[in-house]
Amino acid sequence: MFKNFTPKEHIAGNAPMKSSAQRQIRAKLLEQMPFLSLPAALPSTSSSAAPAAQPALAAPQSDDEDEEDSGRKKGKGGKKGKGAGPGGKGGKKGRKHDTEEEAPAPGAEEGAAPAGDEESTVLDLIWPKKETLSLIKCREHISIYAVHGEPLFFQHFDGPFYPTLKILHRFPDMLPRVGVDRGAIKFVLSGANIMCPGMTSATGYLPPPSTNIPKGKPVAVHAYGKENALAIGLLAMSTDEIRDINKNIGVENITFLGDDLWKIEKL
């Protein structure tokens, strides 16, 4: 799909999407790829907020000690009756002052764990809710969705959404996976579709029958002995059919390492 893709020749338009359209895209992505709805904690906010509360708790203690010391000095200088009076008042003031200073502490604890962080998802890490999604319309009915010019997802006609390979490498479990043997690697990296025998061989991989992937689903294509996916494809038949038929095209090659989409940093 992106083997001979050049932005100047193939891009027809680039514009930010309306808020309503962005909500629709977000909902479709979450529906198609459940992995994107998994919680994604952001520990940096809570860890930085915790130490800030410590100095606030230490300040009232030093004030109390100063007032108590001054109360003792006044008590020693005057008579017992007079000394007891101011000293007692000083203690009450100190206790009142103590409660006033400790009152903001619950607010600091609330700020340490904002509700927004608890609701963050994997999709929020890829596409933050406050960032505007741009629609880049290309020839041959290809739509690329980008934030600040960085391609995140793309779509052909009204078909399924695909992450770019760079996004998939950041989140490898976003798509179900199939594997090809070593002999198929060079063909996949040249843009060729993936034949069934390349996935049913001893060094290929298909999910077990209990987790059959139906036809028309995007998959991550991995190579034997390699950690990251080398391509993203569309199943031309279910994984059970690939195993049973074991001939013809099993996966249509959509995008692969080194194609023109992979080379693009910004659009």
LINWOTA-V552156 format. One record per residue. N is the residue number from 1. RES is the residue in one letter. SS is DSSP state (2 for helix, 1 for strand, 0 for the rest). PSI is psi in degrees with one decimal (NA if undefined). Layout:
n={N N}
res={RES RES}
ss={SS SS}
psi={PSI PSI}
This chain:
n={1 2 3 4 5 6 7 8 9 10 11 12 13 14 15 16 17 18 19 20 21 22 23 24 25 26 27 28 29 30 31 32 33 34 35 36 37 38 39 40 41 42 43 44 45 46 47 48 49 50 51 52 53 54 55 56 57 58 59 60 61 62 63 64 65 66 67 68 69 70 71 72 73 74 75 76 77 78 79 80 81 82 83 84 85 86 87 88 89 90 91 92 93 94 95 96 97 98 99 100 101 102 103 104 105 106 107 108 109 110 111 112 113 114 115 116 117 118 119 120 121 122 123 124 125 126 127 128 129 130 131 132 133 134 135 136 137 138 139 140 141 142 143 144 145 146 147 148 149 150 151 152 153 154 155 156 157 158 159 160 161 162 163 164 165 166 167 168 169 170 171 172 173 174 175 176 177 178 179 180 181 182 183 184 185 186 187 188 189 190 191 192 193 194 195 196 197 198 199 200 201 202 203 204 205 206 207 208 209 210 211 212 213 214 215 216 217 218 219 220 221 222 223 224 225 226 227 228 229 230 231 232 233 234 235 236 237 238 239 240 241 242 243 244 245 246 247 248 249 250 251 252 253 254 255 256 257 258 259 260 261 262 263 264 265 266 267}
res={M F K N F T P K E H I A G N A P M K S S A Q R Q I R A K L L E Q M P F L S L P A A L P S T S S S A A P A A Q P A L A A P Q S D D E D E E D S G R K K G K G G K K G K G A G P G G K G G K K G R K H D T E E E A P A P G A E E G A A P A G D E E S T V L D L I W P K K E T L S L I K C R E H I S I Y A V H G E P L F F Q H F D G P F Y P T L K I L H R F P D M L P R V G V D R G A I K F V L S G A N I M C P G M T S A T G Y L P P P S T N I P K G K P V A V H A Y G K E N A L A I G L L A M S T D E I R D I N K N I G V E N I T F L G D D L W K I E K L}
ss={0 0 0 0 0 0 2 2 2 2 1 1 1 1 1 1 0 0 2 2 2 2 2 2 2 2 2 2 2 2 2 2 0 2 2 2 2 0 1 0 0 0 2 2 2 2 2 2 2 2 2 2 2 2 2 2 2 2 2 2 2 2 2 2 2 2 2 2 2 2 2 2 2 2 2 2 2 0 0 2 2 2 2 2 2 2 2 2 2 2 2 2 2 2 2 2 2 2 2 2 2 2 0 0 2 2 2 2 2 2 2 2 0 0 2 2 2 2 0 0 1 2 2 2 2 2 0 0 0 0 0 0 0 1 1 1 1 1 2 2 2 1 1 1 1 1 1 0 0 1 1 1 1 1 1 1 0 0 0 0 1 1 1 0 2 2 2 2 2 2 0 2 2 2 0 0 1 1 1 1 0 2 2 2 2 2 2 2 0 0 0 0 0 1 1 0 2 2 2 2 0 0 0 0 1 0 0 0 2 2 2 0 0 0 0 0 0 1 1 1 1 1 1 0 0 0 0 0 0 0 1 1 1 1 1 0 0 0 2 2 2 2 2 2 2 0 0 0 1 1 1 1 1 1 1 1 0 0 0 2 2 2 2 0 0 0 0}
psi={-32.9 27.7 -38.3 52.3 123.6 126.4 -42.4 -35.1 -31.0 -19.7 125.0 -23.0 152.9 112.5 147.5 147.2 153.6 157.7 -40.4 -40.0 -36.4 -39.1 -38.3 -43.7 -43.1 -43.2 -40.1 -40.0 -44.3 -34.0 -41.8 -39.2 88.0 -25.1 -32.2 -19.9 -2.2 147.6 142.8 99.6 146.6 89.7 -15.8 -35.3 -47.5 -37.1 -34.0 -25.6 -29.7 -47.5 -24.6 -25.5 -18.1 -46.3 -32.7 -32.4 -23.5 -27.7 -46.4 -31.3 -40.8 -35.5 -40.7 -42.9 -38.5 -41.9 -39.1 -39.4 -41.3 -34.1 -38.8 -40.7 -40.2 -37.6 -38.0 -34.4 -30.8 -168.7 167.0 -42.1 -46.4 -37.5 -34.4 -33.5 -59.3 -36.6 -41.3 -41.1 -38.1 -37.4 -39.1 -42.2 -38.7 -41.2 -37.7 -43.4 -36.5 -43.4 -34.3 -38.0 -31.1 -11.1 -40.4 -7.5 -43.2 -34.9 -36.6 -36.5 -35.9 -38.6 -22.8 -22.4 75.0 148.8 -29.3 -36.7 -35.5 -27.0 0.4 141.8 173.7 -39.4 -33.8 -29.6 -35.7 -47.5 90.3 145.0 -29.4 -8.6 140.4 132.8 132.0 141.7 121.1 108.6 129.9 167.8 162.8 29.1 39.6 130.5 127.0 132.8 124.4 155.9 122.6 35.3 -9.3 118.7 130.3 -49.1 163.0 167.3 144.6 121.7 -130.1 28.0 -168.2 159.8 143.9 137.7 156.4 161.1 -33.2 -38.9 -40.6 -36.1 -30.2 -33.6 79.3 -22.0 10.7 -36.4 149.5 155.7 151.4 164.4 145.7 156.0 173.2 -33.4 -20.4 -10.7 -48.9 -30.6 -39.4 -41.1 -6.1 0.6 4.0 149.3 162.3 122.9 153.1 -44.9 -26.2 -17.5 -16.4 -3.2 176.0 -33.7 6.8 -179.0 134.9 145.7 154.3 159.3 -28.6 -19.7 47.1 135.8 123.6 164.2 144.9 10.4 138.9 143.4 153.3 130.6 115.7 155.0 150.6 125.6 2.9 141.9 -47.8 153.9 143.1 -7.8 164.1 131.8 174.8 125.7 123.2 -15.9 165.5 161.2 -30.8 -39.0 -37.8 -42.9 -40.4 -44.3 -46.8 38.9 164.9 -174.1 126.6 -34.6 128.7 127.7 115.1 -50.2 146.7 163.8 127.9 -5.6 179.6 -27.0 -38.5 -34.7 -16.2 128.7 -45.7 149.9 NA}
